[in-house]
């Protein structure tokens, strides 16, 4: 796989092109937060899956955050750590840059299929959180979502998902009505995430399951929303990476050859 680095609107962007990349073709593209950390840990295996035609060839775009506590959070709230700055709540600005600056640059300079049906967004933890908001703010840009251990414990998030008006720092937020007919989402959480925490993170698993129920109410079909857990899953890349692979198999596997079989 070929690795390239770009600087786009002050963000470092890591672009990974599939083996045998052909500039005359059009590839599916996955935009990933945190520089694409879940994919980075499994790049050789992803390459193997593409070469052996178990999944479609894909372009991976890993965006390195400038300040993830601001970039990936939907509204301002207090930090979970004492004597630390508030979480900045600038997800709307970050996603605007991703959609209107980074994605157009990638589509112009690389052989992407820019259609929503061929465009995904993926992230872990806060990266999963901001990916959820991408599905609300830009549902006509991204049709596929890989949400790994998203921070559903975030202050006010569950009420937002349940349709309540959330007001923070003088601004109000309410979940829009989204047509989920063409959306596909892979959702994952480890069953022991947050169990040793005293903060809101202790609700990680419980709130993820409640979020799944709310997403189902939005109109996802049973075939377009896959929710998985792992009985020993902790909140780290050791579990994020294999479940990213599972998401790739589910979304882009060769169903004729049975490559989506997880057993």
C-alpha positions as CSV (number, residue, x, y, z in Angstrom):
1,X,0.0,0.0,0.0
2,X,1.2,3.5,-0.9
3,X,1.4,6.1,1.9
4,X,1.2,9.8,1.2
5,X,1.1,12.9,3.5
6,X,-0.7,16.1,2.8
7,X,-1.2,19.4,4.6
8,X,-4.8,20.5,4.1
9,X,-6.2,23.6,5.9
10,X,-3.6,23.2,8.6
11,X,-4.4,19.5,9.2
12,X,-1.9,16.7,8.6
13,X,-3.7,14.1,6.4
14,X,-2.3,10.6,5.9
15,X,-3.5,9.1,2.7
16,X,-3.1,5.3,2.1
17,X,-3.7,4.0,-1.4
18,X,-4.4,0.3,-2.1
19,X,-1.9,-2.0,-3.7
20,X,-2.1,-1.7,-7.5
21,X,-3.7,1.7,-7.2
22,X,-4.8,2.9,-10.6
23,X,-5.5,6.6,-11.1
24,X,-8.0,5.7,-13.9
25,X,-10.3,3.9,-11.4
26,X,-12.6,5.3,-8.8
27,X,-12.2,3.9,-5.2
28,X,-14.3,3.9,-2.1
29,X,-12.9,6.3,0.5
30,X,-12.9,6.1,4.3
31,X,-12.2,9.3,6.2
32,X,-10.7,8.5,9.6
33,X,-10.1,10.6,12.7
34,X,-7.0,10.4,15.0
35,X,-4.8,9.9,11.9
36,X,-6.5,6.6,11.2
37,X,-5.1,4.8,14.2
38,X,-7.4,1.8,14.0
39,X,-6.3,1.1,10.5
40,X,-2.7,1.9,11.1
41,X,-2.4,-1.0,13.5
42,X,-3.8,-3.4,10.9
43,X,-2.5,-2.1,7.6
44,X,-0.7,-5.3,6.5
45,X,-3.9,-7.3,7.0
46,X,-6.0,-4.7,5.2
47,X,-3.6,-5.0,2.3
48,X,-3.9,-8.8,2.4
49,X,-7.7,-8.5,2.3
50,X,-7.6,-6.2,-0.7
51,X,-5.0,-8.3,-2.6
52,X,-6.9,-11.5,-2.1
53,X,-10.2,-9.7,-3.1
54,X,-11.9,-10.4,0.2
55,X,-12.8,-6.7,0.4
56,X,-13.0,-4.0,-2.2
57,X,-10.0,-1.8,-2.7
58,X,-10.3,1.4,-0.5
59,X,-8.5,4.6,0.0
60,X,-7.9,5.5,3.7
61,X,-7.7,9.1,4.7
62,X,-6.4,9.6,8.3
63,X,-6.8,13.2,9.6
64,X,-4.6,14.1,12.5
65,X,-6.4,16.3,15.0
66,X,-5.1,19.7,15.9
67,X,-6.9,19.5,19.3
68,X,-9.1,16.5,19.6
69,X,-10.8,17.7,22.7
70,X,-12.2,20.5,20.7
71,X,-12.3,19.0,17.2
72,X,-14.3,16.0,18.2
73,X,-16.8,17.3,20.8
74,X,-20.3,18.6,19.8
75,X,-20.7,21.3,22.5
76,X,-18.7,22.8,25.3
77,X,-18.7,21.0,28.6
78,X,-16.4,20.4,31.6
79,X,-13.4,18.1,31.4
80,X,-13.6,14.8,33.2
81,X,-10.1,15.6,34.6
82,X,-9.6,18.1,37.4
83,X,-7.9,21.4,36.6
84,X,-8.1,20.8,32.8
85,X,-9.7,23.1,30.2
86,X,-13.3,22.6,29.2
87,X,-13.9,20.3,26.2
88,X,-14.3,22.9,23.4
89,X,-17.3,21.6,21.4
90,X,-16.1,22.6,17.9
91,X,-17.2,19.4,16.1
92,X,-19.3,21.5,13.7
93,X,-16.3,23.6,12.6
94,X,-14.1,20.5,12.3
95,X,-16.6,18.7,10.2
96,X,-17.2,21.7,8.0
97,X,-13.4,21.8,7.2
98,X,-13.4,18.0,6.6
99,X,-16.4,18.2,4.2
100,X,-15.6,21.6,2.4
101,X,-11.8,21.6,2.5
102,X,-10.3,18.1,3.0
103,X,-12.7,16.0,1.1
104,X,-12.7,18.2,-2.1
105,X,-8.9,18.2,-2.0
106,X,-8.8,14.4,-1.8
107,X,-11.4,14.0,-4.5
108,X,-9.4,16.3,-6.8
109,X,-6.0,14.8,-6.3
110,X,-6.8,11.1,-5.9
111,X,-8.9,8.5,-7.7
112,X,-11.9,8.6,-5.5
113,X,-15.6,7.9,-6.2
114,X,-16.9,11.1,-4.5
115,X,-20.5,9.8,-4.3
116,X,-22.0,9.4,-0.8
117,X,-22.6,5.7,-1.5
118,X,-18.8,5.3,-1.8
119,X,-17.8,7.6,1.1
120,X,-17.4,6.5,4.7
121,X,-16.4,8.1,8.0
122,X,-14.9,6.2,10.9
123,X,-13.5,6.8,14.3
124,X,-12.8,5.5,17.8
125,X,-13.8,7.1,21.2
126,X,-14.1,10.8,20.6
127,X,-13.5,10.0,16.9
128,X,-16.6,7.8,17.0
129,X,-18.5,10.6,18.7
130,X,-17.7,13.1,15.9
131,X,-18.5,10.5,13.3
132,X,-22.0,10.2,14.8
133,X,-22.4,13.9,14.4
134,X,-21.2,13.7,10.8
135,X,-24.2,11.4,10.2
136,X,-26.5,14.2,11.5
137,X,-24.7,17.2,10.0
138,X,-23.7,15.7,6.6
139,X,-26.0,12.7,5.9
140,X,-25.8,13.4,2.1
141,X,-22.0,13.3,2.1
142,X,-21.4,10.1,4.0
143,X,-23.5,7.0,3.7
144,X,-21.3,4.5,5.6
145,X,-20.2,4.8,9.2
146,X,-17.8,2.8,11.4
147,X,-18.4,3.8,15.0
148,X,-15.9,2.1,17.5
149,X,-16.4,2.7,21.2
150,X,-17.9,6.1,20.7
151,X,-18.1,8.4,23.7
152,X,-21.9,8.1,24.2
153,X,-21.3,9.0,27.9
154,X,-20.6,12.6,26.8
155,X,-22.6,15.2,28.8
156,X,-26.0,15.7,27.2
157,X,-25.4,13.3,24.3
158,X,-27.9,10.6,25.3
159,X,-30.8,13.2,25.7
160,X,-29.8,14.6,22.3
161,X,-30.1,11.2,20.7
162,X,-33.5,10.8,22.4
163,X,-34.7,14.0,20.8
164,X,-34.4,16.4,23.7
165,X,-33.2,20.0,23.2
166,X,-29.7,20.4,24.6
167,X,-28.5,23.8,25.7
168,X,-24.9,24.5,26.4
169,X,-23.0,27.8,26.7
170,X,-25.9,29.7,25.3
171,X,-26.4,27.5,22.2
172,X,-29.1,25.0,21.6
173,X,-28.8,21.7,19.8
174,X,-31.5,19.3,18.7
175,X,-31.2,16.1,16.6
176,X,-32.4,16.5,13.1
177,X,-34.6,14.0,11.3
178,X,-32.4,11.9,9.0
179,X,-33.4,9.6,6.2
180,X,-31.4,6.5,7.1
181,X,-32.6,4.5,4.0
182,X,-29.2,4.6,2.3
183,X,-27.0,4.6,5.4
184,X,-25.1,1.7,6.8
185,X,-23.5,1.7,10.2
186,X,-21.2,-0.6,12.1
187,X,-21.3,0.0,15.9
188,X,-19.0,-1.5,18.5
189,X,-18.3,-1.3,22.2
190,X,-16.3,-3.6,24.5
191,X,-18.3,-5.0,27.4
192,X,-15.8,-4.0,30.1
193,X,-15.2,-0.4,28.9
194,X,-15.5,2.1,31.7
195,X,-16.1,-0.4,34.5
196,X,-13.2,0.9,36.6
197,X,-14.2,4.6,36.1
198,X,-15.9,6.8,38.6
199,X,-16.7,9.4,36.0
200,X,-19.5,9.4,33.4
201,X,-17.3,7.0,31.5
202,X,-18.7,4.2,33.7
203,X,-21.9,4.4,31.6
204,X,-20.0,3.6,28.4
205,X,-21.6,0.2,27.7
206,X,-25.1,1.1,29.0
207,X,-25.3,4.3,27.0
208,X,-23.9,2.7,23.8
209,X,-26.7,0.1,24.0
210,X,-29.3,2.9,24.6
211,X,-27.8,4.8,21.6
212,X,-28.2,1.7,19.5
213,X,-31.9,1.6,20.4
214,X,-32.3,5.3,19.4
215,X,-30.4,4.7,16.1
216,X,-32.8,1.9,15.3
217,X,-35.8,4.2,15.9
218,X,-34.3,6.6,13.3
219,X,-35.0,4.1,10.6
220,X,-32.0,1.9,10.1
221,X,-33.0,-1.5,8.7
222,X,-31.8,-4.7,10.4
223,X,-29.5,-5.3,7.5
224,X,-28.0,-1.8,7.6
225,X,-27.1,-1.4,11.3
226,X,-24.7,-4.0,12.8
227,X,-24.0,-3.7,16.6
228,X,-21.3,-5.9,18.1
229,X,-19.7,-6.2,21.5
230,X,-16.7,-8.1,22.9
231,X,-17.0,-9.7,26.3
232,X,-13.4,-8.8,27.2
233,X,-13.2,-5.5,25.2
234,X,-11.4,-2.6,26.8
235,X,-11.1,0.9,25.5
236,X,-8.0,0.7,23.4
237,X,-6.7,0.0,19.9
238,X,-6.1,-3.6,20.8
239,X,-9.9,-4.1,20.3
240,X,-10.5,-1.2,17.9
241,X,-8.4,-2.6,15.1
242,X,-9.9,-6.0,14.8
243,X,-13.4,-4.6,14.9
244,X,-12.4,-2.1,12.2
245,X,-11.5,-5.1,10.2
246,X,-14.9,-6.7,11.0
247,X,-16.6,-3.5,9.8
248,X,-14.6,-3.6,6.5
249,X,-15.7,-7.2,5.9
250,X,-19.3,-6.4,6.7
251,X,-19.4,-3.3,4.6
252,X,-17.1,-4.2,1.7
253,X,-16.7,-7.9,1.8
254,X,-17.2,-10.2,-1.2
255,X,-20.5,-11.7,-0.2
256,X,-20.5,-14.1,-3.1
257,X,-17.4,-15.8,-1.7
258,X,-18.6,-15.7,1.9
259,X,-16.0,-13.2,3.0
260,X,-18.4,-11.5,5.4
261,X,-18.5,-14.6,7.6
262,X,-16.9,-13.7,10.9
263,X,-16.7,-17.2,12.3
